[in-house]
Amino acid sequence: MLKTKLTELLGIEYPIFQGGMSWIADAKLAAAVSEGGGLGIIAASNAPVEVVREMVRETKSLTDKPFGVNIMLMSDNAPAVAQMVIDEQVAVVTTGAGNPGKYIEGWKAAGIKVIPVVPTVALARRMERAGADAVIAEGTEAGGHIGELTTMALVPQVVDAVSVPVIAAGGIADGHGLAAALALGASGVAMGTRFVCVDECPISDNHRQWVINHTEKDTVLCQKTIGSMMRVSKNNASLLANEIENRGLRTGKGPMDILKEQMPVITGQKTRVAFQDGNVDSAIFCAGMGMGLVHDVVPVKVLLDRMVKEAEETINSIKASF
């Protein structure tokens, strides 16, 4: 069995996190991942706090194992959700798109494990000093809001820089990636794109098939010059968003004017509708470069067991070669 500092810290069977995927990571998916041995995550996204609270309570009704809530700190609902996770005694909080420093003391006092996403070594050090229990070192291969460093370059540097467990993210979608992350010194991995293609994911079959049919070449960076870079699917919506950005830059528009023009294309509400109606070109959706490793749709438990078995076989094969 793959026992690491992360599994010991959180009391989970497998060192695998499910990413906080906006409009996807709901109670059913989070509970399935936790029941399967990993750590399931509910995405707060921009949802009203009472909606997130109901997802937390539903998850508790589906599993008695630890799970977490991901808070996107740039969202207007972040302060309310930050208090709600204390009130509802959530086991783990992960954060992205900002610095959670002002919330950490309150979360820690409530016994919550705090695990921020970090795109740089400097932020990892800062989060450890602030009291983080672990950090997710996310490379630019990941879907969603990202930094510029690759997973291969970022993870070992973060491992060397902090004493808390490090979770590797970005481009990981199978057991080989899990084994590689452990070899880099990480205590586990976090995945988003791979969890799109599981039975319990609340997304359209069209979107699942899109992921299976495409490769690492089929992602694109959006908002890369206006301060909020994201890796998303290369579809009509993302190409239009980049066309708007490039045209705005050529004509001398400022970042906020460009963003205002992009919003009808990139708004999360439009993505949420697309996930339900199956139109894969009508809105952007986050996708990582590990997409080329996704070939089937399986139950969460099957995926997790398969990944761990593959990682163990890979590690044993490496040992046998020496």
BELMOBEL-V748887 format. One record per backbone hydrogen bond with DSSP energy under -1.0 kcal/mol. NH is the residue of the N-H (numbers start at 1). CO is the residue of the C=O. E is the energy in kcal/mol with one decimal. If there is no record, write none. Layout:
nh = <NH	NH>
co = <CO	CO>
e = <E	E>
This chain:
nh = <3	8	9	10	11	12	14	16	17	18	19	21	24	25	26	30	31	32	33	34	35	36	37	38	39	42	43	44	47	52	53	54	55	56	57	58	59	60	61	63	68	69	70	71	73	75	78	81	82	83	84	85	87	88	89	90	92	93	94	96	103	104	107	108	109	110	111	112	113	115	117	118	124	125	126	127	128	129	130	131	132	133	134	135	136	137	138	139	140	142	144	146	154	155	158	159	160	161	162	167	168	169	178	179	180	181	182	183	184	185	186	187	189	190	191	196	199	201	203	204	208	209	210	211	212	213	218	220	222	228	230	231	232	233	234	235	239	240	241	242	243	244	245	246	247	248	249	250	251	252	253	258	259	260	261	262	263	265	266	267	271	272	273	274	275	277	278	280	289	291	293	294	298	303	304	305	306	307	308	309	310	311	312	313	314	315	316	317	318	319	320	321	322>
co = <1	4	5	6	7	7	37	14	189	39	191	19	21	21	24	26	27	28	29	30	31	32	34	33	16	68	25	70	44	48	49	50	51	52	53	54	55	56	57	59	40	92	42	94	96	72	75	77	78	79	80	81	83	84	86	85	67	113	69	71	100	100	103	104	105	106	108	107	91	93	95	136	120	121	122	123	124	125	126	128	127	114	114	165	116	167	118	169	149	139	231	229	150	151	154	155	156	157	158	135	188	137	174	175	176	177	178	179	180	182	181	166	15	168	17	193	298	198	201	275	204	205	206	207	208	209	215	232	230	223	222	144	220	285	218	233	235	236	237	238	239	240	241	242	243	244	245	246	247	249	248	254	255	256	257	258	259	262	262	263	267	268	269	270	271	273	274	278	141	288	290	291	197	299	300	301	302	303	304	305	306	307	308	309	310	311	312	313	314	315	316	317	319>
e = <-1.3	-2.0	-2.1	-2.2	-1.7	-1.1	-3.3	-1.9	-3.2	-2.3	-3.5	-1.6	-2.1	-2.9	-1.9	-2.6	-2.7	-1.9	-2.2	-2.3	-3.0	-1.8	-1.1	-2.2	-2.3	-2.7	-2.7	-2.6	-2.1	-1.8	-2.5	-2.0	-1.7	-2.3	-2.4	-2.5	-2.5	-2.1	-1.3	-1.7	-2.7	-1.8	-3.5	-2.6	-2.4	-2.2	-1.4	-2.6	-2.7	-1.4	-2.2	-2.3	-2.3	-2.7	-1.1	-2.3	-1.2	-2.8	-2.1	-1.8	-2.4	-1.2	-2.2	-3.0	-2.2	-1.1	-1.8	-2.4	-2.7	-3.0	-2.2	-3.3	-1.6	-2.4	-2.1	-2.6	-2.1	-2.3	-1.6	-1.1	-2.6	-2.3	-1.2	-2.0	-2.9	-2.4	-2.0	-2.9	-2.3	-1.8	-2.5	-1.7	-2.9	-2.4	-2.3	-2.7	-1.9	-1.2	-1.7	-2.9	-2.7	-2.1	-1.7	-2.6	-2.4	-2.3	-2.1	-2.1	-1.5	-1.3	-2.2	-3.3	-2.1	-2.4	-2.0	-1.4	-1.6	-1.5	-1.9	-1.1	-1.9	-2.7	-2.1	-2.1	-2.1	-2.4	-2.1	-2.6	-2.8	-1.5	-2.3	-2.3	-2.8	-2.8	-2.3	-1.3	-2.3	-2.0	-2.4	-2.1	-1.9	-2.4	-2.0	-2.8	-2.3	-2.3	-2.3	-2.2	-1.7	-1.1	-2.9	-2.2	-2.6	-2.2	-1.6	-1.9	-1.9	-2.7	-1.7	-1.9	-1.5	-2.5	-1.9	-2.2	-2.4	-2.7	-2.1	-1.0	-3.0	-1.4	-2.3	-1.9	-1.2	-2.1	-2.7	-2.4	-2.4	-2.6	-2.3	-2.3	-2.5	-2.5	-2.6	-2.4	-2.3	-2.7	-2.5	-2.2	-2.1	-2.3	-2.3	-1.0	-1.3>
